[in-house]
Amino acid sequence: MTTAADQRAAGAGLPADALPWLEELQGRTVVVKFGGNAMVDPALHRTFAQDVVELWHAGLHPVVVHGGGPQISAMLDRLDLEVRFEAGLRVTTPEAMDVVRMVLTGRVQRDLVGAINAHGPFAVGMSGEDGHTMTAVRRPAWVDGRPVDIGQVGDVVAVEPGTVRGLLEQGRIPVVSPVARGADGQIYNVNADLAASALAVALGAERLVMLTDVAGLYADWPHSTEVIERLTAGELDVLLPGLASGMLPKMEGCLRAVRSGVARAHVLDGRVPHAVLSGVFAQKSPGTTVVPDPAPVDEEMNA
């Protein structure tokens, strides 16, 4: 007998082993951070948009938070402005901040909204500034134990998810640029990984998905490319200080998310077509999955 879940899975083009997760994730929110090579490869850009729409067709509520590092760097180069990173984060001067806002909300977001809307009137673009969705403070940074000034780089301290929830209730797919306003009126460039994590927590998302340009978190980089398939929050916390700067914000975002109510966080290889569908629905997710620490035995017995 064919169930409604079977029909949804077939209609949405989901992986063959998707049914158990499909039932569990019905009506739940999945926040996907879009970045890396998938942003600049046209074929991967298209398949990502297809994946997001297929999540919607399968009965989930996808929310996309996008980066735009390569595009921002290219525009800064074109304008002869410095491109520099410290502690894995872009140093953002006032001049660079103008470029960040222009590129993220004026180009990258519009391209992604257009790719999703090629499949129907689903996507609506917004930024963390809209509706005071994200409030940030200046993020401190340290390199080799000393503080460094990274400019208008923010850390999200408050999320007002009402605007995003309203779009989800209307059947839309919010596409969010990681730009936030501070209580002091300052505009901040927020790392997209950390913005996605903060939004996932505020929305009570079931899943957080991070796309990157590697297969997952390596067990012994650069000596080995063996991927750690699964980590608890506590295990990740131990590893975090020694991670390479590029992976640090992603794993920090995963850790924050699962410690604040998100059931699973996935770091996936965005160079692989349809990585999002595989990460969300496959019984053995590719990449690295981060889960909360197990509950103490006495809590389980009293539950």
Secondary structure, DSSP 4 states (H G I P E B T S, - for coil): ---HHHHHHHHHT--TT-HHHHHHHTT-EEEEEE-GGGGT-HHHHHHHHHHHHHHHHTT-EEEEEE--HHHHHHHHHHTT----EETTEE-B-HHHHHHHHHHIIIIIHHHHHHHHHTTSS-EEEEETTGGG-EEEEEPPEEETTEEE--BSEEEEEEE-THHHHHHHHTT-EEEEE-EEE-TTS-EEEE-HHHHHHHHHHHHT-SEEEEEESSSS-BSSTTT--PBP-EEEHHHHHHHGGGS-TTTHHHHHHHHHHHTTT-SEEEEEETTSTTHHHHHHH-SS-SSEEEEPPPPPHHHHHH-
